[in-house]
Amino acid sequence: MAELPPLGESFTKIQSWMKKVTPDVSFRPPANPAAIDHFAHKSSLQISQDLRQYLLIADGETRKSAGAIGNWRLMPINEIQAAWGLLASLSQKGAFSEKRLGASPYLRDAWWHPGWIPIVSSDTGHYFCLDSDPPEPQRTGQVLLYLHDRPERPLVAGSLPAWFDRIARDLVQGIYTYDIENGFNYEAFMWSSLEGKHLFDDINGKLVA
């Protein structure tokens, strides 16, 4: 397997592409390290170096940004903490107890798991998450897609660096296009995902890996 480029290198390529092609995408300045530490303390989660490094390059996107991840927004640390807190609270109260998850060998068997850290928002209740507590420890840091109204939990990438690298390469290769009125093709950049490529298409059948 080829060695991945550093996360910072891949994310900088994504930012450069956005600056040239998508004037409606706007990133925030780097996060305050104290805010990241505060979330770690409040959640009792281990914040990976990958997530910390990314947030110290850009604290997500502004609220008015068009959405750098296929029309979905990279979240700043305060939104990450708020989204995680809300979902953790709902789970503790039993809000998801009657919901049935689509089985995945890669993830904990839960509609929502407190080890999932939301990092990208659809602004309609769906999130890309980093998995800090997978069934197999070697999978720590994998990226999954949480859908609030569907049982699928596609495995998106083995890590945040792997995902950013794939997105950066796909942007350069022209897989994604941007229109000022409609935004990006391929919602949420699912063509850069390991699973779920047709999740938002009108195509019947199982997820395509």
C-alpha positions in Angstrom: 0.0 0.0 0.0 1.4 3.4 -1.0 2.2 5.8 1.9 -0.4 8.5 2.4 0.7 12.2 2.1 0.5 14.2 5.3 -3.0 15.3 6.3 -1.9 19.0 6.2 -0.7 18.6 2.6 -3.9 17.0 1.4 -6.1 19.5 3.2 -4.1 22.4 1.8 -4.7 21.0 -1.7 -8.5 20.9 -1.0 -8.4 24.5 0.2 -6.4 25.7 -2.8 -8.9 24.0 -5.2 -11.8 25.5 -3.4 -10.3 29.0 -3.5 -9.9 28.7 -7.3 -13.2 27.0 -8.2 -15.8 27.6 -5.4 -15.9 31.2 -4.2 -18.9 30.4 -1.9 -16.8 28.1 0.2 -15.2 29.9 3.1 -13.0 28.4 5.9 -12.6 29.7 9.4 -9.2 30.6 11.0 -7.4 27.9 13.0 -9.2 26.7 16.1 -8.1 27.7 19.6 -6.3 24.7 21.1 -8.0 25.3 24.4 -11.4 24.8 22.7 -10.2 21.4 21.4 -9.0 20.5 24.9 -12.3 21.6 26.4 -14.3 19.3 24.1 -11.9 16.4 25.0 -12.6 17.1 28.7 -16.4 17.5 28.4 -16.7 14.3 26.2 -14.0 12.2 27.9 -12.9 11.2 24.4 -9.4 10.9 23.0 -9.0 13.6 20.3 -6.8 12.1 17.6 -3.8 14.0 16.3 -5.4 13.9 12.9 -8.4 15.8 14.0 -6.4 18.2 16.1 -4.0 18.9 13.2 -6.9 19.6 10.8 -8.6 22.0 13.2 -5.4 23.8 13.8 -5.3 24.5 10.0 -8.9 25.6 9.7 -11.6 25.5 12.4 -14.1 24.2 9.9 -16.2 26.5 7.7 -18.3 29.6 8.3 -22.0 29.2 8.7 -22.6 30.9 5.3 -20.1 28.6 3.5 -21.5 26.6 0.5 -20.1 23.4 2.0 -16.7 22.1 1.0 -17.6 18.4 1.3 -20.0 18.1 -1.6 -22.3 20.8 -0.2 -21.9 19.6 3.4 -20.0 21.9 5.9 -16.8 21.1 7.8 -17.8 21.9 11.4 -15.9 24.2 13.8 -15.0 22.8 17.2 -17.9 24.5 19.0 -20.4 22.9 16.6 -18.6 19.5 16.9 -19.0 19.7 20.7 -22.7 20.8 20.4 -23.7 18.1 17.9 -21.9 15.4 19.9 -23.5 16.6 23.1 -27.0 16.6 21.7 -26.7 13.1 20.2 -25.1 11.7 23.3 -27.9 13.1 25.4 -30.6 11.8 23.1 -28.9 8.3 23.2 -28.7 8.3 27.0 -32.4 9.2 27.2 -33.3 6.2 25.0 -34.3 8.2 21.9 -32.7 5.6 19.6 -33.6 2.5 21.5 -36.3 1.4 19.1 -34.3 2.1 15.9 -32.6 -0.8 14.1 -29.2 -0.4 12.5 -28.0 -1.9 9.3 -25.4 -4.4 10.4 -21.7 -3.5 9.8 -18.7 -5.6 10.7 -16.7 -2.4 11.1 -18.8 -0.4 13.6 -20.3 -0.7 17.0 -23.9 -2.0 16.9 -25.7 1.2 17.8 -27.9 3.8 16.1 -25.6 6.3 17.7 -22.4 5.6 19.6 -20.7 8.2 21.9 -17.4 7.3 20.4 -18.4 8.9 17.1 -17.2 12.5 16.7 -19.2 14.5 14.1 -16.9 16.6 11.9 -19.0 17.4 8.8 -22.6 18.4 8.8 -25.4 18.3 6.2 -27.2 20.9 8.3 -30.2 18.5 8.2 -29.0 16.1 10.9 -26.6 13.9 9.0 -22.9 13.8 9.9 -19.6 12.4 8.8 -17.9 11.2 12.0 -14.5 10.0 13.2 -14.8 6.7 15.1 -12.8 6.8 18.3 -14.1 3.4 19.6 -14.4 0.8 16.8 -14.8 -2.9 17.5 -11.2 -3.4 16.4 -8.7 -1.0 18.0 -6.7 -0.8 14.8 -9.6 0.8 13.1 -9.6 3.8 15.5 -9.9 7.0 13.5 -11.9 5.6 10.6 -14.5 7.8 9.0 -18.2 6.8 8.9 -21.4 8.4 7.7 -24.2 8.8 10.3 -27.7 9.2 8.9 -30.3 10.3 11.4 -33.3 8.8 9.5 -31.7 5.8 7.8 -30.1 2.6 9.1 -27.1 2.6 6.8 -23.7 3.5 8.3 -21.3 3.5 5.4 -17.6 3.2 6.0 -16.2 6.2 4.2 -12.4 5.9 4.8 -9.9 4.2 7.0 -8.7 7.5 8.4 -9.1 11.3 8.0 -5.7 11.6 6.1 -6.9 8.8 3.7 -10.2 10.6 3.1 -8.7 14.0 2.6 -6.1 12.5 0.2 -8.8 10.7 -1.8 -10.9 13.9 -2.0 -7.9 16.0 -3.0 -7.0 13.6 -5.8 -10.6 13.3 -7.0 -11.0 17.1 -7.2 -7.8 17.5 -9.3 -8.9 14.6 -11.6 -12.2 16.4 -12.3 -14.6 13.9 -10.7 -16.4 16.7 -8.9 -17.7 19.8 -10.5 -19.2 22.9 -8.9 -22.1 25.0 -10.2 -22.8 28.4 -8.6 -26.6 27.6 -8.4 -26.6 23.9 -7.6 -23.3 23.4 -5.8 -21.3 20.2 -6.2 -22.3 17.1 -8.1 -22.2 13.8 -6.1 -23.7 14.9 -2.8 -21.3 14.7 0.2 -18.5 13.6 -2.2 -19.6 10.0 -1.7 -17.7 8.9 -4.8 -14.6 9.3 -2.6 -16.1 6.9 -0.1 -15.3 3.2 0.5 -19.0 2.4 0.8 -22.3 4.1 0.0 -21.5 5.6 -3.4 -25.1 5.5 -4.6 -26.6 6.4 -1.2 -28.1 9.7 -2.4 -28.9 8.5 -5.9 -32.3 7.1 -7.0 -30.8 3.7 -7.4 -32.3 0.7 -5.7 -30.2 -2.0 -4.1 -27.4 -2.4 -1.6 -24.6 0.0 -0.9 -21.8 -0.2 -3.5 -18.3 -0.7 -2.0 
